[in-house]
Amino acid sequence: MNASELRDKTPDQLRDQLVQLKKEAFNLRFQQATGQLENTARMRSVKRDAARVKTILNEKAAAAAGETE
């Protein structure tokens, strides 16, 4: 997932995406704790994707706040 794909989405879609990523991160942490995690690189990519979604959400919020003033 890249930033340009995320910028095309609405804030509601981004929030849903963030919830899904957080659930996946939780499941990956749980798998790691129980020794069942096979693809450790997936944890890093999920965390980065979540940060990317948060950044785009903040950009959209700042743009919306700038338009109202």
N, C-alpha and C positions, 0 to 999 in steps of 0.2 A: 504494500500500500504506500502510495506516495502523496505528497502534500497537495499536488494539483487535483488528484482524485477527491481528496477530502474537501477542498475548497468549493467543489461543485455541489456538495451536499448541504442540506438545510441544517440549522442548529439542532432540530429534533432528531434528525438522522444521526448527527454526530454524537448526541448524548446517548442514543441507543447503541451506537458503535462502541462508545466508551464503556458502557455497562457490560457489553459482551466481552470486551478486552479485559476488564477487571475480573470477570468470572473466570475467564481462561487463565489469567495470571494466578488466581487463587487455586484453581485445579492443578496448575503446574507446580506451585509451591507444595501442595499436598502430595503430589506424586514424588517430588524430590525428597520430602520428609520420610516417605514410606519406602524409598529406594526403588520406585517403579519408573522414574523419569528416564527416558531413553535419549531424547533430543534436547540437550541442555541449552543449545543455541536458541531454541524457541522462546525461552524465558526472556532473553535479551531483546529479541525482536518484538515480543508482546509489550514489554515495558516501553520500548521506543515508540511503538505504534500508539500506545496510550498517551505518551507525552506529546506526540505529534497531533493527536486529536485535541488534546487540551489547548495546545498552542493555537490551532485554527479556531477553536471556540472563542478563545480570548481575543483573537484578531477580529472575529466577526462582532463580538460584543463591543470592542473599542470602536469599530467602524460605525456601529449602530448608535453608540453614545455620541460620537462626533457629528453624526447627521442631525441629531435632535437639538444640538446646541446652536 
